[in-house]
Amino acid sequence: MSIIESIGAPLLTVAATLGGSRLVATRVTDRWDQVKKQHERGLSAALDFQRLYGEFVAI
């Protein structure tokens, strides 16, 4: 068995694992950013509503 054959399979396994974990991590991060943006928009809308309702009640 040559050195390339003995190192090739473990090296390929490591490379595939690292590549796959990077793809998964990227997808999770992107999804989390979307959730945060939705939350921020909802919070902003609630604050605007509260401000406008306060003005309405004051009038």
C-alpha positions in Angstrom: 0.0 0.0 0.0 1.5 3.3 -1.0 1.5 6.4 1.2 -1.1 8.1 -1.1 -3.6 5.2 -0.6 -3.1 5.2 3.2 -3.5 9.0 3.6 -6.1 9.6 0.8 -9.2 8.1 2.4 -8.8 9.9 5.8 -7.9 13.1 4.1 -10.9 12.9 1.8 -13.1 12.2 4.9 -11.8 15.2 6.7 -12.2 17.4 3.7 -15.8 16.3 3.1 -16.7 16.7 6.8 -15.2 20.3 6.9 -17.0 21.2 3.7 -20.3 19.9 4.8 -20.1 21.5 8.2 -19.3 24.8 6.5 -22.4 24.6 4.4 -24.6 23.7 7.4 -23.1 26.5 9.5 -23.7 29.0 6.7 -27.3 28.0 6.3 -27.9 28.1 10.0 -26.3 31.6 10.2 -28.3 32.9 7.3 -31.6 31.6 8.8 -30.7 33.1 12.2 -30.1 36.5 10.5 -33.5 36.3 8.8 -35.2 35.6 12.1 -33.4 38.5 13.8 -34.4 40.9 11.0 -38.1 39.7 11.3 -38.0 40.3 15.0 -36.4 43.7 14.6 -39.1 44.7 12.0 -41.8 43.5 14.3 -40.4 45.4 17.2 -40.1 48.5 15.1 -43.7 48.2 14.0 -44.9 47.8 17.6 -43.0 50.9 18.7 -44.4 52.9 15.8 -47.9 51.7 16.6 -47.4 52.6 20.3 -46.2 56.0 19.4 -49.0 56.7 17.0 -51.6 55.3 19.4 -50.3 57.6 22.1 -50.6 60.6 19.8 -54.2 59.5 18.9 -55.2 59.1 22.6 -53.6 62.5 23.4 -55.7 64.2 20.7 
